[in-house]
């Protein structure tokens, strides 16, 4: 935790688990913090970052006081390239769509609107190799 943001992670053998990012000032965006975490993973031999995207409300303790926050991790993680554990099947089931591949979904502008409106909490993974689908989504969406 710094005066600008809070980051909760856990290190495993081959990946890091990202619990959440909360920015307290406008000095850094969540994307800035994620990119720094990706660089850390690449430099230290981690293959991926696992994350759980929450939708709804949560609370955090800041300066000793509990604060209620709106969470949109389900949307941010998808835009950042965290691939759902069940891939395109999860997306099709959630949105009642019929995409053949994740690439088809991610390249469809309507997908992003549908996901923001009707998406739900999910567990996903960001592969930190620079040629991964995760990186391609992050580069295109952010």
C-alpha positions as CSV (number, residue, x, y, z in Angstrom):
1,X,0.0,0.0,0.0
2,X,1.2,3.5,-0.8
3,X,-0.4,6.9,-0.4
4,X,-1.7,6.6,-4.0
5,X,-3.0,3.0,-4.3
6,X,-3.6,-0.3,-2.6
7,X,-2.6,-3.6,-4.3
8,X,-3.3,-7.0,-2.9
9,X,-1.4,-9.9,-4.4
10,X,-0.2,-13.4,-3.5
11,X,2.8,-15.1,-5.0
12,X,2.6,-18.7,-6.1
13,X,5.1,-20.9,-7.8
14,X,4.4,-20.0,-11.5
15,X,1.8,-17.1,-11.1
16,X,0.7,-14.2,-9.0
17,X,-2.8,-13.9,-7.8
18,X,-4.3,-10.4,-8.0
19,X,-7.0,-9.8,-5.4
20,X,-7.7,-6.2,-6.2
21,X,-6.3,-2.8,-7.2
22,X,-7.8,0.3,-5.5
23,X,-6.5,3.7,-6.5
24,X,-6.7,6.4,-3.9
25,X,-5.4,9.3,-6.0
26,X,-5.3,10.1,-9.7
27,X,-1.5,9.7,-9.8
28,X,-1.7,6.1,-11.1
29,X,-4.5,4.4,-12.9
30,X,-5.4,0.7,-12.3
31,X,-3.9,0.1,-15.8
32,X,-0.6,1.7,-14.8
33,X,-0.4,-0.5,-11.7
34,X,-1.3,-3.6,-13.7
35,X,1.4,-2.9,-16.3
36,X,4.0,-2.5,-13.5
37,X,2.8,-5.9,-12.0
38,X,3.1,-7.5,-15.5
39,X,6.7,-6.2,-15.8
40,X,7.4,-7.5,-12.3
41,X,6.1,-11.0,-13.3
42,X,8.2,-11.0,-16.5
43,X,11.3,-10.0,-14.7
44,X,10.8,-12.6,-11.9
45,X,9.8,-15.7,-13.9
46,X,6.1,-15.7,-13.3
47,X,4.0,-17.0,-16.2
48,X,0.7,-15.5,-15.4
49,X,-1.5,-13.4,-13.1
50,X,-4.7,-14.9,-11.9
51,X,-7.6,-12.7,-10.9
52,X,-11.2,-12.6,-9.9
53,X,-13.4,-9.9,-11.3
54,X,-16.0,-8.7,-8.9
55,X,-19.3,-7.0,-9.8
56,X,-21.2,-5.0,-7.2
57,X,-20.2,-3.4,-4.0
58,X,-17.4,-4.1,-1.6
59,X,-15.7,-2.3,1.3
60,X,-12.1,-1.5,2.1
61,X,-10.3,-0.1,5.1
62,X,-8.5,3.1,4.3
63,X,-6.7,5.1,7.1
64,X,-8.4,2.9,9.7
65,X,-11.9,3.6,8.3
66,X,-14.2,1.2,6.4
67,X,-15.2,2.7,3.0
68,X,-17.8,1.3,0.6
69,X,-16.8,1.1,-3.0
70,X,-18.4,0.1,-6.3
71,X,-16.5,-2.7,-7.9
72,X,-16.2,-3.3,-11.7
73,X,-13.5,-5.8,-11.7
74,X,-15.5,-8.1,-14.0
75,X,-15.3,-5.4,-16.7
76,X,-11.8,-4.1,-16.0
77,X,-10.3,-7.6,-16.0
78,X,-11.9,-8.5,-19.3
79,X,-10.7,-5.3,-20.9
80,X,-7.2,-5.9,-19.5
81,X,-7.0,-9.3,-21.1
82,X,-7.8,-11.7,-18.2
83,X,-9.1,-14.7,-20.1
84,X,-12.0,-16.5,-18.4
85,X,-11.2,-20.0,-17.1
86,X,-13.9,-21.5,-19.3
87,X,-13.0,-19.3,-22.3
88,X,-15.5,-18.6,-25.0
89,X,-18.0,-21.1,-23.5
90,X,-18.3,-18.9,-20.4
91,X,-18.8,-15.8,-22.5
92,X,-21.5,-17.4,-24.7
93,X,-23.3,-18.8,-21.8
94,X,-23.2,-15.5,-19.9
95,X,-24.2,-13.3,-22.8
96,X,-26.3,-15.8,-24.7
97,X,-24.1,-15.3,-27.7
98,X,-22.5,-17.7,-30.2
99,X,-18.9,-16.7,-30.7
100,X,-16.6,-19.3,-32.1
101,X,-13.5,-18.0,-30.4
102,X,-12.4,-15.5,-27.8
103,X,-10.8,-13.5,-30.6
104,X,-14.2,-13.2,-32.3
105,X,-15.8,-11.9,-29.1
106,X,-13.0,-9.5,-28.3
107,X,-13.0,-8.0,-31.9
108,X,-16.8,-7.4,-31.8
109,X,-17.6,-3.9,-30.6
110,X,-21.0,-5.0,-29.4
111,X,-19.4,-7.6,-27.2
112,X,-17.9,-4.9,-25.0
113,X,-21.2,-3.2,-24.5
114,X,-22.9,-6.5,-23.8
115,X,-20.2,-7.4,-21.3
116,X,-20.4,-4.1,-19.5
117,X,-24.2,-4.5,-19.1
118,X,-24.7,-8.2,-18.6
119,X,-21.3,-9.6,-17.7
120,X,-20.7,-11.2,-14.3
121,X,-18.0,-12.1,-11.9
122,X,-15.4,-14.5,-13.1
123,X,-12.0,-16.0,-12.6
124,X,-9.5,-15.3,-15.3
125,X,-5.8,-15.4,-16.1
126,X,-3.4,-12.9,-17.8
127,X,-0.6,-14.7,-19.6
128,X,2.5,-12.4,-19.3
129,X,4.3,-13.5,-22.4
130,X,4.4,-10.5,-24.8
131,X,2.7,-12.4,-27.7
132,X,-0.2,-13.8,-25.7
133,X,-3.9,-13.1,-26.3
134,X,-4.0,-11.3,-23.0
135,X,-1.4,-8.8,-24.2
136,X,-3.2,-8.3,-27.5
137,X,-6.5,-7.5,-25.7
138,X,-4.8,-5.2,-23.3
139,X,-3.0,-3.3,-26.1
140,X,-6.2,-2.9,-28.1
141,X,-8.6,-2.0,-25.3
142,X,-6.5,0.3,-23.1
